Amino acid sequence: MDLKKRLGGKVSFYRTSVGMTQERMAEELDLSVDMVGKLERGVAAPSFNTLEKLCSVLDKDVLELFGDSLQTELKTPRAKSLREINSVLSKMNEKDLDQALKLLNALT
């Protein structure tokens, strides 16, 4: 499924589940009602700023707005390993980071 459509469907679902109108959401997001409709239909994609506002207005995590398949992809063993590697690397100083890069390059 198209990512814009997946997001739009979730936004529409969560908006209606809390009894919010498109007009009210448009006010909260500082968008036109037409734009909210386009977002919900998957015709338009939100900016990062609007996506952050959507999460706040709907009280949802960004992963919840993109659906279960994205959450599943982020929970794979590979994704978990990459997050752990990134966490370790982000704590290294420049010298150690350079050595780690050389080691990784030697493995490939």
Secondary structure by P-SEA (a helix, b strand, c coil): ccaaaaaaaaaaaaaaaacccaaaaaaaacccaaaaaaaaaccccccaaaaaaaaaaacccccccccaaaaaaaacaaaaaaaaaaaaaaaccaaaaaaaaaaaaaac
